[in-house]
Amino acid sequence: MRLLEDLERMVAQEQSLFRAQLLREDIARLRKLQELARTARDATAFKKTGTRIGWTQGDARTHELDEPLEQLLEAVYAFEQGKRDPQQQAHIVECWRELHRLRMERLLGCLATPVPKPSD
């Protein structure tokens, strides 16, 4: 899958340990999705399982990613079921970019939320 190749190339060049770790985690998730798509009994079973592989910490906020995640799952499933043309590869990358953008937005939003200070 072109997306995996791109991410592996990025992790090999990444100088930030934090970003490299995030990339390795994403690569592991995508490999897991590929395996699930190959072994799932149908698309519904694949989506159900693929939604809960740690897209957010403990999948606590994964529901906030529903739309772009569903699009990525459908694209990966179609790819693994034989639709391996360049257009499908590009569609997977497009879906990934949207999911990644939204996921990082949520992550940064959580990190930017001020923690209340205890009152004296």
N, C-alpha and C positions, 0 to 999 in steps of 0.2 A: 504494500500500500504506500503510495507516494507520501502521504502525510507522515507515516512512521519514518520513512527515509529522511524527510525534512527535519523532523524532531531529533532524530539520532545525529544528524549533521550539526544541528544547533547545539545539542548537549556537548558534543565533542569540541566545540569552539567556545563554549560559555566560560567566562572567567569568574562569574559570581557563583559561589557554592550554593547559595539559596536558589537562584534561578535554575542551576543545573539539577538540583534535587527535584524541583517542581517538574522540570522536563522529564526526568527519569520516572517520576510517578505517573505522569501523563502517558508516557510510552507504555508503562506496565498496564494502565487502564485500557489503552487501545488494543494491546495484545490480548488482554482478557476478553474484550469485546469481539475480537476476531474469532477467538476460540468458542465463545458462546454462540456466535452467529453460525458457526460450522456445526455445532452439536445440538442447538435448540430444536425442539420438535416443530415449532412454527414461529412466525414473527411476533405474535403476542407473548409467547413464553420468553423469547429473546428480549423484548422490550422490558418486560417485568423484571427480569434478572439484571439486564444491562443498566437499568436505572439505579440500581443499588450496589454499585461497586466502588463507592467512596468518592463521588464527584465533589462532595463537600465533607468537612470533618464529621465523621460518623453518619453521613448522609442526612444530617439534621436540617440542612437548608437546600437539599437537592430539588425539592418541589419548586423552588424559586427559579429553577433552570428548565422547567418542563418543556417549553416550546422549542428552544434551540437543541436541547438534549434529545427530544423525540426526533427532530429532523436528522441529527447525527446518527442516531440509532437506526433509523430507516435507511440512511445512505450506506452505513457499514453493512447492514444486513443484505441489502441489494448487491453490494460489492461481493460479499462472501458467498452469495447464492449464484454468482456467475456474471453479474453486470460489471465487468472489469475494464470498461472502455475509458479513454481519457476524460470524457465528459463526467463520468461518475467519480473519477479520481478528483477532478476539480470541484465537484459538488461536495465531496467529503471535506476537502480543505475549506471550502466556503462555510459549511456547517460548523466545522471545528472552530474557525475564527470567531464566529458569532457566539458559540458556547463559551469559548475561552474568554472573550471580551466580557460577557455577562458574569461569568464566574469570578474573574479578577475584580470586576466592579463590586461584586458582593463581598469578596474577601477584603478588599481595601476599605470598603464601607464599614465593615466590622472592626477593622484595625484603627480606623479614624474616629470611631465613636468614643467620646470622652468617658472615662470611668469616673463615677461620682466619688468625691473624696469623703471619707468619714468625717462626721461633724465632731468638733471638740467637745 
